[in-house]
Amino acid sequence: MQQGYSYRLTEPEGENFADGFDPDLSPAEMLELGVFGGCYMTDCRDEFPAAWFEHSKLSPGKPDDSLNYFGIHASQPLSVWRDKGWLHQDDPRGWFQWYCRYYMGRRHPDDDRQIGRWRAMRRHVGQLRSACDTGDLSCRPRQRQALLHWAYDSRKL
């Protein structure tokens, strides 16, 4: 999907995140739990550490919602992201691609916007806490799956 793009890693992997940006899950943990129907990282594995994929749930070709932790569809198509202008040219797959690269140590002019988008997902955390009993994973599974897609560990809510 993206050819000839390169970047520098200026921070150690998984360290020195911006103040207030403290995701619950690493990209490897997200891939292991099951996000995006397993279809997200199937053609760019060489860009990231092999260890991220040792226990990942992947579905080359098309999404398989049964691979998602909550077994439910909770994503909008990439075409919607394009139409809404949510993508940056350097990360044409969106927030998760940006997060993987950020986690690896890349810092980018788009970081503040992407971190702001992550922060905006906190409202879903509040909604789950007010609507669901702690640990009731059957309560609002689509919302819980969506939070996993943004590195919030909704299993702990």
C-alpha positions as CSV (number, residue, x, y, z in Angstrom):
1,M,0.0,0.0,0.0
2,Q,2.9,2.4,0.7
3,Q,6.0,2.2,-1.4
4,G,9.3,4.0,-0.9
5,Y,8.4,5.6,2.4
6,S,11.2,5.7,5.0
7,Y,11.6,7.3,8.4
8,R,14.0,7.7,11.3
9,L,13.6,6.2,14.7
10,T,14.6,8.9,17.2
11,E,13.4,7.3,20.4
12,P,13.8,3.8,22.0
13,E,11.0,1.4,21.1
14,G,8.0,1.8,23.5
15,E,9.6,4.7,25.4
16,N,9.5,8.5,25.7
17,F,5.9,9.0,24.7
18,A,4.3,12.4,24.8
19,D,3.0,13.6,28.1
20,G,-0.5,12.2,28.7
21,F,-0.2,9.6,25.9
22,D,-0.2,6.3,27.8
23,P,-1.9,3.6,25.7
24,D,-2.8,0.4,27.6
25,L,-1.6,-1.9,24.9
26,S,1.4,-2.2,22.6
27,P,0.9,-2.9,18.9
28,A,2.0,-6.5,19.5
29,E,-0.6,-7.0,22.3
30,M,-3.2,-5.5,20.1
31,L,-2.4,-7.9,17.2
32,E,-2.4,-10.8,19.6
33,L,-5.7,-9.9,21.1
34,G,-7.3,-9.5,17.6
35,V,-8.0,-6.2,16.1
36,F,-9.3,-5.0,12.7
37,G,-10.5,-8.5,11.7
38,G,-6.8,-9.5,11.4
39,C,-6.5,-7.8,8.0
40,Y,-4.5,-4.8,9.0
41,M,-0.8,-5.7,8.9
42,T,-0.6,-8.6,6.6
43,D,1.4,-7.0,3.8
44,C,3.8,-4.8,5.7
45,R,5.2,-7.2,8.4
46,D,8.8,-6.6,7.3
47,E,8.6,-3.0,8.6
48,F,8.0,-4.1,12.2
49,P,9.7,-6.6,14.6
50,A,8.9,-10.2,13.9
51,A,8.1,-10.7,17.6
52,W,5.0,-8.6,17.1
53,F,3.6,-11.3,14.8
54,E,4.5,-14.4,16.7
55,H,1.0,-14.7,18.3
56,S,-0.9,-12.3,16.1
57,K,-4.3,-13.1,14.6
58,L,-4.1,-12.2,10.9
59,S,-6.4,-12.7,8.0
60,P,-4.6,-11.9,4.7
61,G,-7.0,-10.7,2.0
62,K,-10.1,-9.7,3.9
63,P,-11.2,-9.1,7.5
64,D,-12.4,-12.0,9.6
65,D,-14.4,-10.5,12.5
66,S,-14.1,-13.8,14.4
67,L,-10.5,-13.0,14.9
68,N,-11.4,-9.8,16.8
69,Y,-11.2,-10.3,20.6
70,F,-14.9,-9.7,20.9
71,G,-15.7,-11.5,17.7
72,I,-17.6,-8.5,16.3
73,H,-17.1,-6.0,13.6
74,A,-16.1,-2.6,15.0
75,S,-14.3,-0.8,12.2
76,Q,-15.1,1.6,9.5
77,P,-13.6,0.9,6.0
78,L,-10.5,2.7,5.0
79,S,-12.5,4.5,2.4
80,V,-14.5,6.2,5.1
81,W,-11.3,7.4,6.8
82,R,-10.1,8.7,3.4
83,D,-13.4,10.5,2.8
84,K,-13.4,12.2,6.2
85,G,-9.8,13.4,5.8
86,W,-8.6,11.4,8.9
87,L,-5.5,10.0,7.1
88,H,-2.1,11.6,6.8
89,Q,-0.2,10.9,3.6
90,D,2.7,9.4,5.6
91,D,0.4,7.0,7.4
92,P,-2.2,6.0,4.7
93,R,-3.7,3.3,6.9
94,G,-4.6,5.6,9.7
95,W,-4.1,5.7,13.4
96,F,-2.8,2.2,14.0
97,Q,-0.1,2.5,11.4
98,W,0.9,5.8,13.0
99,Y,0.9,4.2,16.5
100,C,3.0,1.3,15.3
101,R,5.6,3.7,13.9
102,Y,5.4,6.0,17.0
103,Y,5.8,3.0,19.3
104,M,8.9,1.9,17.2
105,G,10.4,5.4,17.9
106,R,9.4,7.6,15.0
107,R,8.3,11.1,15.9
108,H,6.4,13.0,13.3
109,P,4.7,16.4,12.8
110,D,1.3,14.6,12.9
111,D,1.8,13.3,16.4
112,D,-0.2,15.9,18.2
113,R,-3.2,15.3,16.0
114,Q,-3.1,11.5,16.3
115,I,-2.6,11.7,20.1
116,G,-5.6,14.0,20.2
117,R,-7.7,11.5,18.3
118,W,-6.6,8.8,20.8
119,R,-7.6,11.0,23.7
120,A,-11.0,11.6,22.1
121,M,-11.7,7.9,22.4
122,R,-11.7,8.2,26.2
123,R,-15.4,9.2,26.1
124,H,-16.1,5.6,25.2
125,V,-14.2,4.5,28.4
126,G,-16.5,6.7,30.4
127,Q,-19.6,5.4,28.6
128,L,-18.6,1.8,29.3
129,R,-17.9,2.5,33.0
130,S,-21.3,4.2,33.4
131,A,-23.3,1.5,31.5
132,C,-21.6,-1.7,32.3
133,D,-20.6,-3.6,35.5
134,T,-16.8,-3.9,35.8
135,G,-15.7,-7.1,34.1
136,D,-18.9,-7.7,32.2
137,L,-17.4,-8.3,28.8
138,S,-20.8,-9.0,27.3
139,C,-21.8,-5.4,27.8
140,R,-21.3,-3.3,24.7
141,P,-18.9,-5.6,22.9
142,R,-18.7,-3.4,19.8
143,Q,-17.6,-0.4,21.8
144,R,-15.1,-2.6,23.7
145,Q,-13.7,-3.9,20.4
146,A,-13.4,-0.3,19.1
147,L,-11.5,0.7,22.2
148,L,-9.0,-2.2,21.6
149,H,-8.4,-0.7,18.1
150,W,-7.2,2.4,19.9
151,A,-4.9,0.7,22.4
152,Y,-7.4,1.0,25.3
153,D,-7.7,-2.3,27.2
154,S,-11.4,-2.5,27.5
155,R,-11.2,-6.0,29.1
156,K,-10.3,-4.1,32.3
157,L,-13.3,-1.9,32.4
